[in-house]
Amino acid sequence: MIDTLDDFIHEYSKIKDIGWITTHRSGPTGIGKTLEDLLGIPENNLHEPDFGEYELKSCRLHSNSMLTMFTQTPQPRVLSPLQIPGILSK
């Protein structure tokens, strides 16, 4: 179980010493999924850190993919009380 940055560094060093590792999933998310698997971090879409107070991010060398910390989600639009009867009658 990884709880601290020191735990992560220790586990990451062991993974690094293994050498080349084939990804567990193809595509741009494969490298992150593989690293999480090797670290024993379950895959999730929660808005909380992966371990301790840290969010794990990874990418392939020379990748053009964007690395995001936060994904913006659409918010429901606000309706005025005058709009509601017209929408309900459709």
N, CA, C and O atoms as CSV, one atom per row, in Angstrom:
chain,resi,resn,atom,element,x,y,z
A,1,MET,N,N,0.851,-1.193,0.000
A,1,MET,CA,C,0.000,0.000,0.000
A,1,MET,C,C,0.888,1.245,0.000
A,1,MET,O,O,1.820,1.361,0.795
A,2,ILE,N,N,0.585,2.146,-0.885
A,2,ILE,CA,C,1.353,3.389,-0.978
A,2,ILE,C,C,0.551,4.499,-0.305
A,2,ILE,O,O,-0.560,4.828,-0.719
A,3,ASP,N,N,1.143,5.065,0.740
A,3,ASP,CA,C,0.478,6.143,1.463
A,3,ASP,C,C,1.257,7.453,1.415
A,3,ASP,O,O,0.672,8.532,1.510
A,4,THR,N,N,2.571,7.357,1.269
A,4,THR,CA,C,3.411,8.552,1.328
A,4,THR,C,C,4.260,8.670,0.068
A,4,THR,O,O,4.348,7.736,-0.729
A,5,LEU,N,N,4.871,9.816,-0.095
A,5,LEU,CA,C,5.772,10.025,-1.228
A,5,LEU,C,C,6.971,9.083,-1.128
A,5,LEU,O,O,7.441,8.575,-2.145
A,6,ASP,N,N,7.467,8.847,0.081
A,6,ASP,CA,C,8.582,7.905,0.258
A,6,ASP,C,C,8.188,6.494,-0.161
A,6,ASP,O,O,8.991,5.788,-0.771
A,7,ASP,N,N,6.960,6.069,0.159
A,7,ASP,CA,C,6.463,4.758,-0.289
A,7,ASP,C,C,6.470,4.695,-1.815
A,7,ASP,O,O,6.901,3.704,-2.405
A,8,PHE,N,N,5.987,5.766,-2.446
A,8,PHE,CA,C,5.945,5.810,-3.907
A,8,PHE,C,C,7.346,5.706,-4.495
A,8,PHE,O,O,7.578,4.917,-5.411
A,9,ILE,N,N,8.271,6.491,-3.979
A,9,ILE,CA,C,9.640,6.494,-4.501
A,9,ILE,C,C,10.258,5.100,-4.380
A,9,ILE,O,O,10.929,4.640,-5.304
A,10,HIS,N,N,10.038,4.433,-3.261
A,10,HIS,CA,C,10.562,3.088,-3.054
A,10,HIS,C,C,9.984,2.115,-4.087
A,10,HIS,O,O,10.725,1.365,-4.722
A,11,GLU,N,N,8.670,2.132,-4.250
A,11,GLU,CA,C,8.015,1.227,-5.209
A,11,GLU,C,C,8.372,1.570,-6.656
A,11,GLU,O,O,8.579,0.676,-7.476
A,12,TYR,N,N,8.442,2.856,-6.963
A,12,TYR,CA,C,8.801,3.283,-8.320
A,12,TYR,C,C,10.221,2.832,-8.667
A,12,TYR,O,O,10.479,2.412,-9.795
A,13,SER,N,N,11.127,2.916,-7.718
A,13,SER,CA,C,12.506,2.470,-7.951
A,13,SER,C,C,12.549,0.988,-8.287
A,13,SER,O,O,13.307,0.575,-9.165
A,14,LYS,N,N,11.748,0.186,-7.602
A,14,LYS,CA,C,11.695,-1.251,-7.902
A,14,LYS,C,C,11.156,-1.492,-9.315
A,14,LYS,O,O,11.660,-2.351,-10.038
A,15,ILE,N,N,10.138,-0.734,-9.700
A,15,ILE,CA,C,9.563,-0.875,-11.044
A,15,ILE,C,C,10.585,-0.458,-12.095
A,15,ILE,O,O,10.736,-1.123,-13.119
A,16,LYS,N,N,11.276,0.633,-11.842
A,16,LYS,CA,C,12.274,1.137,-12.781
A,16,LYS,C,C,13.379,0.112,-12.996
A,16,LYS,O,O,13.888,-0.017,-14.109
A,17,ASP,N,N,13.758,-0.618,-11.954
A,17,ASP,CA,C,14.820,-1.617,-12.052
A,17,ASP,C,C,14.409,-2.827,-12.896
A,17,ASP,O,O,15.270,-3.567,-13.373
A,18,ILE,N,N,13.104,-3.032,-13.084
A,18,ILE,CA,C,12.627,-4.145,-13.902
A,18,ILE,C,C,13.036,-3.958,-15.360
A,18,ILE,O,O,13.343,-4.930,-16.051
A,19,GLY,N,N,13.040,-2.726,-15.823
A,19,GLY,CA,C,13.351,-2.451,-17.227
A,19,GLY,C,C,12.074,-2.331,-18.039
A,19,GLY,O,O,11.032,-1.931,-17.521
A,20,TRP,N,N,12.163,-2.681,-19.319
A,20,TRP,CA,C,11.031,-2.534,-20.242
A,20,TRP,C,C,9.841,-3.349,-19.769
A,20,TRP,O,O,9.981,-4.521,-19.421
A,21,ILE,N,N,8.673,-2.728,-19.759
A,21,ILE,CA,C,7.429,-3.389,-19.365
A,21,ILE,C,C,6.393,-3.111,-20.449
A,21,ILE,O,O,6.181,-1.956,-20.819
A,22,THR,N,N,5.755,-4.143,-20.952
A,22,THR,CA,C,4.702,-3.974,-21.944
A,22,THR,C,C,3.465,-3.412,-21.255
A,22,THR,O,O,3.099,-3.855,-20.166
A,23,THR,N,N,2.824,-2.436,-21.890
A,23,THR,CA,C,1.651,-1.818,-21.281
A,23,THR,C,C,0.509,-2.823,-21.149
A,23,THR,O,O,0.390,-3.763,-21.935
A,24,HIS,N,N,-0.317,-2.604,-20.146
A,24,HIS,CA,C,-1.455,-3.478,-19.879
A,24,HIS,C,C,-2.682,-3.088,-20.687
A,24,HIS,O,O,-3.681,-3.807,-20.685
A,25,ARG,N,N,-2.617,-1.962,-21.375
A,25,ARG,CA,C,-3.735,-1.472,-22.185
A,25,ARG,C,C,-3.158,-0.667,-23.338
A,25,ARG,O,O,-2.186,0.067,-23.157
A,26,SER,N,N,-3.742,-0.795,-24.513
A,26,SER,CA,C,-3.264,-0.007,-25.649
A,26,SER,C,C,-3.840,1.404,-25.589
A,26,SER,O,O,-4.776,1.675,-24.836
A,27,GLY,N,N,-3.282,2.277,-26.375
A,27,GLY,CA,C,-3.793,3.644,-26.436
A,27,GLY,C,C,-3.120,4.568,-25.449
A,27,GLY,O,O,-2.213,4.160,-24.723
A,28,PRO,N,N,-3.565,5.821,-25.419
A,28,PRO,CA,C,-2.896,6.838,-24.605
A,28,PRO,C,C,-3.013,6.613,-23.096
A,28,PRO,O,O,-2.209,7.155,-22.337
A,29,THR,N,N,-3.988,5.831,-22.646
A,29,THR,CA,C,-4.130,5.605,-21.199
A,29,THR,C,C,-3.372,4.366,-20.720
A,29,THR,O,O,-3.347,4.073,-19.524
A,30,GLY,N,N,-2.755,3.641,-21.655
A,30,GLY,CA,C,-2.078,2.398,-21.311
A,30,GLY,C,C,-0.941,2.563,-20.327
A,30,GLY,O,O,-0.786,1.748,-19.417
A,31,ILE,N,N,-0.146,3.599,-20.493
A,31,ILE,CA,C,1.010,3.792,-19.630
A,31,ILE,C,C,0.582,4.082,-18.192
A,31,ILE,O,O,1.187,3.573,-17.248
A,32,GLY,N,N,-0.447,4.891,-18.028
A,32,GLY,CA,C,-0.937,5.190,-16.681
A,32,GLY,C,C,-1.569,3.980,-16.019
A,32,GLY,O,O,-1.349,3.731,-14.833
A,33,LYS,N,N,-2.354,3.226,-16.779
A,33,LYS,CA,C,-2.978,2.009,-16.259
A,33,LYS,C,C,-1.913,1.012,-15.814
A,33,LYS,O,O,-2.032,0.401,-14.752
A,34,THR,N,N,-0.870,0.848,-16.630
A,34,THR,CA,C,0.204,-0.085,-16.302
A,34,THR,C,C,0.920,0.345,-15.028
A,34,THR,O,O,1.171,-0.481,-14.151
A,35,LEU,N,N,1.249,1.620,-14.920
A,35,LEU,CA,C,1.936,2.108,-13.724
A,35,LEU,C,C,1.073,1.926,-12.485
A,35,LEU,O,O,1.567,1.496,-11.443
A,36,GLU,N,N,-0.219,2.252,-12.589
A,36,GLU,CA,C,-1.119,2.048,-11.449
A,36,GLU,C,C,-1.191,0.574,-11.066
A,36,GLU,O,O,-1.175,0.243,-9.881
A,37,ASP,N,N,-1.269,-0.319,-12.063
A,37,ASP,CA,C,-1.292,-1.761,-11.774
A,37,ASP,C,C,-0.042,-2.192,-11.025
A,37,ASP,O,O,-0.125,-2.902,-10.023
A,38,LEU,N,N,1.117,-1.762,-11.510
A,38,LEU,CA,C,2.380,-2.152,-10.890
A,38,LEU,C,C,2.544,-1.586,-9.484
A,38,LEU,O,O,3.212,-2.187,-8.642
A,39,LEU,N,N,1.943,-0.446,-9.237
A,39,LEU,CA,C,2.000,0.167,-7.904
A,39,LEU,C,C,0.899,-0.340,-6.981
A,39,LEU,O,O,0.895,-0.037,-5.787
A,40,GLY,N,N,-0.043,-1.117,-7.538
A,40,GLY,CA,C,-1.143,-1.633,-6.732
A,40,GLY,C,C,-2.213,-0.593,-6.448
A,40,GLY,O,O,-2.943,-0.699,-5.463
A,41,ILE,N,N,-2.307,0.414,-7.311
A,41,ILE,CA,C,-3.312,1.462,-7.160
A,41,ILE,C,C,-4.515,1.090,-8.018
A,41,ILE,O,O,-4.377,0.959,-9.234
A,42,PRO,N,N,-5.695,0.915,-7.414
A,42,PRO,CA,C,-6.864,0.541,-8.219
A,42,PRO,C,C,-7.282,1.672,-9.160
A,42,PRO,O,O,-7.215,2.851,-8.810
A,43,GLU,N,N,-7.716,1.284,-10.365
A,43,GLU,CA,C,-8.183,2.263,-11.349
A,43,GLU,C,C,-9.487,2.879,-10.846
A,43,GLU,O,O,-10.382,2.168,-10.388
A,44,ASN,N,N,-9.586,4.197,-10.933
A,44,ASN,CA,C,-10.819,4.869,-10.511
A,44,ASN,C,C,-10.942,6.206,-11.210
A,44,ASN,O,O,-9.985,6.700,-11.807
A,45,ASN,N,N,-12.111,6.776,-11.131
A,45,ASN,CA,C,-12.367,8.107,-11.689
A,45,ASN,C,C,-12.804,9.060,-10.583
A,45,ASN,O,O,-13.580,9.986,-10.819
A,46,LEU,N,N,-12.301,8.826,-9.386
A,46,LEU,CA,C,-12.682,9.655,-8.248
A,46,LEU,C,C,-11.928,10.982,-8.276
A,46,LEU,O,O,-10.817,11.076,-8.799
A,47,HIS,N,N,-12.553,11.990,-7.707
A,47,HIS,CA,C,-11.926,13.311,-7.621
A,47,HIS,C,C,-11.147,13.412,-6.323
A,47,HIS,O,O,-11.373,14.316,-5.518
A,48,GLU,N,N,-10.235,12.484,-6.128
A,48,GLU,CA,C,-9.376,12.490,-4.947
A,48,GLU,C,C,-8.026,11.915,-5.351
A,48,GLU,O,O,-7.917,11.269,-6.394
A,49,PRO,N,N,-6.993,12.141,-4.538
A,49,PRO,CA,C,-5.654,11.675,-4.899
A,49,PRO,C,C,-5.566,10.155,-4.996
A,49,PRO,O,O,-6.352,9.434,-4.383
A,50,ASP,N,N,-4.590,9.678,-5.782
A,50,ASP,CA,C,-4.363,8.240,-5.928
A,50,ASP,C,C,-3.766,7.623,-4.661
A,50,ASP,O,O,-4.100,6.497,-4.294
A,51,PHE,N,N,-2.882,8.370,-3.998
A,51,PHE,CA,C,-2.306,7.898,-2.735
A,51,PHE,C,C,-1.912,9.101,-1.898
A,51,PHE,O,O,-1.423,10.099,-2.428
A,52,GLY,N,N,-2.123,9.008,-0.591
A,52,GLY,CA,C,-1.807,10.142,0.278
A,52,GLY,C,C,-2.475,11.395,-0.232
A,52,GLY,O,O,-3.692,11.443,-0.410
A,53,GLU,N,N,-1.667,12.403,-0.464
A,53,GLU,CA,C,-2.195,13.659,-1.017
A,53,GLU,C,C,-1.735,13.877,-2.456
A,53,GLU,O,O,-1.732,15.003,-2.953
A,54,TYR,N,N,-1.346,12.787,-3.119
A,54,TYR,CA,C,-0.767,12.881,-4.458
A,54,TYR,C,C,-1.648,12.223,-5.520
A,54,TYR,O,O,-2.208,11.146,-5.312
A,55,GLU,N,N,-1.751,12.892,-6.644
A,55,GLU,CA,C,-2.434,12.359,-7.828
A,55,GLU,C,C,-1.352,11.922,-8.810
A,55,GLU,O,O,-0.505,12.725,-9.201
A,56,LEU,N,N,-1.377,10.671,-9.202
A,56,LEU,CA,C,-0.376,10.125,-10.100
A,56,LEU,C,C,-0.734,10.457,-11.544
A,56,LEU,O,O,-1.857,10.207,-11.980
A,57,LYS,N,N,0.212,11.017,-12.285
A,57,LYS,CA,C,0.037,11.323,-13.705
A,57,LYS,C,C,1.221,10.751,-14.465
A,57,LYS,O,O,2.350,10.781,-13.976
A,58,SER,N,N,0.966,10.233,-15.653
A,58,SER,CA,C,2.047,9.674,-16.463
A,58,SER,C,C,1.745,9.917,-17.929
A,58,SER,O,O,0.601,10.164,-18.310
A,59,CYS,N,N,2.786,9.842,-18.745
A,59,CYS,CA,C,2.605,9.951,-20.194
A,59,CYS,C,C,3.795,9.315,-20.877
A,59,CYS,O,O,4.842,9.099,-20.266
A,60,ARG,N,N,3.621,9.020,-22.142
A,60,ARG,CA,C,4.706,8.441,-22.931
A,60,ARG,C,C,5.698,9.534,-23.327
A,60,ARG,O,O,5.329,10.696,-23.494
A,61,LEU,N,N,6.943,9.145,-23.471
A,61,LEU,CA,C,7.975,10.061,-23.927
A,61,LEU,C,C,7.613,10.573,-25.319
A,61,LEU,O,O,7.209,9.785,-26.174
A,62,HIS,N,N,7.747,11.846,-25.555
A,62,HIS,CA,C,7.449,12.504,-26.838
A,62,HIS,C,C,5.963,12.448,-27.199
A,62,HIS,O,O,5.614,12.518,-28.378
A,63,SER,N,N,5.100,12.325,-26.215
A,63,SER,CA,C,3.659,12.276,-26.464
A,63,SER,C,C,3.117,13.677,-26.708
A,63,SER,O,O,3.574,14.645,-26.100
A,64,ASN,N,N,2.139,13.775,-27.603
A,64,ASN,CA,C,1.459,15.044,-27.838
A,64,ASN,C,C,0.134,15.113,-27.090
A,64,ASN,O,O,-0.592,16.100,-27.204
A,65,SER,N,N,-0.185,14.068,-26.324
A,65,SER,CA,C,-1.435,14.052,-25.562
A,65,SER,C,C,-1.374,15.076,-24.441
A,65,SER,O,O,-0.324,15.306,-23.840
A,66,MET,N,N,-2.518,15.684,-24.175
A,66,MET,CA,C,-2.587,16.659,-23.095
A,66,MET,C,C,-2.644,15.943,-21.755
A,66,MET,O,O,-3.293,14.905,-21.625
A,67,LEU,N,N,-1.975,16.490,-20.775
A,67,LEU,CA,C,-1.994,15.973,-19.422
A,67,LEU,C,C,-2.859,16.918,-18.599
A,67,LEU,O,O,-2.515,18.087,-18.427
A,68,THR,N,N,-3.979,16.417,-18.090
A,68,THR,CA,C,-4.905,17.296,-17.373
A,68,THR,C,C,-4.984,16.912,-15.907
A,68,THR,O,O,-4.903,15.736,-15.552
A,69,MET,N,N,-5.141,17.899,-15.078
A,69,MET,CA,C,-5.369,17.660,-13.653
A,69,MET,C,C,-6.855,17.690,-13.346
A,69,MET,O,O,-7.325,16.979,-12.458
A,70,PHE,N,N,-7.587,18.502,-14.070
A,70,PHE,CA,C,-9.018,18.637,-13.839
A,70,PHE,C,C,-9.726,18.623,-15.184
A,70,PHE,O,O,-9.293,19.283,-16.128
A,71,THR,N,N,-10.806,17.876,-15.267
A,71,THR,CA,C,-11.598,17.843,-16.481
A,71,THR,C,C,-12.875,18.619,-16.235
A,71,THR,O,O,-13.605,18.348,-15.281
A,72,GLN,N,N,-13.138,19.576,-17.091
A,72,GLN,CA,C,-14.324,20.394,-16.931
A,72,GLN,C,C,-15.536,19.610,-17.408
A,72,GLN,O,O,-15.533,19.053,-18.506
A,73,THR,N,N,-16.565,19.570,-16.580
A,73,THR,CA,C,-17.791,18.879,-16.963
A,73,THR,C,C,-18.885,19.904,-17.190
A,73,THR,O,O,-18.915,20.937,-16.521
A,74,PRO,N,N,-19.778,19.635,-18.119
A,74,PRO,CA,C,-20.849,20.603,-18.382
A,74,PRO,C,C,-21.791,20.706,-17.191
A,74,PRO,O,O,-22.139,19.702,-16.568
A,75,GLN,N,N,-22.185,21.897,-16.893
A,75,GLN,CA,C,-23.130,22.145,-15.816
A,75,GLN,C,C,-24.519,22.325,-16.421
A,75,GLN,O,O,-24.647,22.828,-17.538
A,76,PRO,N,N,-25.555,21.921,-15.698
A,76,PRO,CA,C,-26.899,22.155,-16.240
A,76,PRO,C,C,-27.134,23.653,-16.404
A,76,PRO,O,O,-26.731,24.455,-15.562
A,77,ARG,N,N,-27.783,24.010,-17.489
A,77,ARG,CA,C,-28.017,25.442,-17.693
A,77,ARG,C,C,-29.128,25.903,-16.751
A,77,ARG,O,O,-30.037,25.146,-16.410
A,78,VAL,N,N,-29.028,27.111,-16.362
A,78,VAL,CA,C,-29.999,27.696,-15.440
A,78,VAL,C,C,-31.164,28.250,-16.245
A,78,VAL,O,O,-30.971,29.009,-17.195
A,79,LEU,N,N,-32.361,27.868,-15.860
A,79,LEU,CA,C,-33.569,28.352,-16.524
A,79,LEU,C,C,-34.269,29.369,-15.635
A,79,LEU,O,O,-34.320,29.227,-14.413
A,80,SER,N,N,-34.797,30.375,-16.268
A,80,SER,CA,C,-35.601,31.323,-15.498
A,80,SER,C,C,-36.998,30.729,-15.341
A,80,SER,O,O,-37.419,29.926,-16.174
A,81,PRO,N,N,-37.715,31.104,-14.301
A,81,PRO,CA,C,-39.079,30.588,-14.108
A,81,PRO,C,C,-39.982,30.841,-15.309
A,81,PRO,O,O,-40.937,30.095,-15.527
A,82,LEU,N,N,-39.693,31.892,-16.100
A,82,LEU,CA,C,-40.512,32.194,-17.271
A,82,LEU,C,C,-40.292,31.184,-18.400
A,82,LEU,O,O,-41.179,31.006,-19.235
A,83,GLN,N,N,-39.145,30.527,-18.445
A,83,GLN,CA,C,-38.837,29.557,-19.496
A,83,GLN,C,C,-39.462,28.191,-19.226
A,83,GLN,O,O,-39.745,27.449,-20.166
A,84,ILE,N,N,-39.677,27.855,-17.980
A,84,ILE,CA,C,-40.113,26.496,-17.605
A,84,ILE,C,C,-41.444,26.103,-18.240
A,84,ILE,O,O,-41.517,25.003,-18.787
A,85,PRO,N,N,-42.508,26.919,-18.210
A,85,PRO,CA,C,-43.759,26.488,-18.837
A,85,PRO,C,C,-43.595,26.168,-20.328
A,85,PRO,O,O,-44.216,25.224,-20.815
A,86,GLY,N,N,-42.791,26.915,-21.052
A,86,GLY,CA,C,-42.587,26.678,-22.477
A,86,GLY,C,C,-41.862,25.361,-22.714
A,86,GLY,O,O,-42.173,24.650,-23.670
A,87,ILE,N,N,-40.923,25.032,-21.881
A,87,ILE,CA,C,-40.172,23.788,-22.036
A,87,ILE,C,C,-41.053,22.594,-21.671
A,87,ILE,O,O,-41.009,21.565,-22.345
A,88,LEU,N,N,-41.843,22.719,-20.621
A,88,LEU,CA,C,-42.707,21.620,-20.192
A,88,LEU,C,C,-43.815,21.305,-21.191
A,88,LEU,O,O,-44.304,20.176,-21.239
A,89,SER,N,N,-44.210,22.290,-21.984
A,89,SER,CA,C,-45.295,22.068,-22.925
A,89,SER,C,C,-44.798,21.446,-24.226
A,89,SER,O,O,-45.620,21.083,-25.067
A,90,LYS,N,N,-43.511,21.311,-24.424
A,90,LYS,CA,C,-42.977,20.743,-25.676
A,90,LYS,C,C,-43.089,19.242,-25.689
A,90,LYS,O,O,-42.689,18.601,-26.661
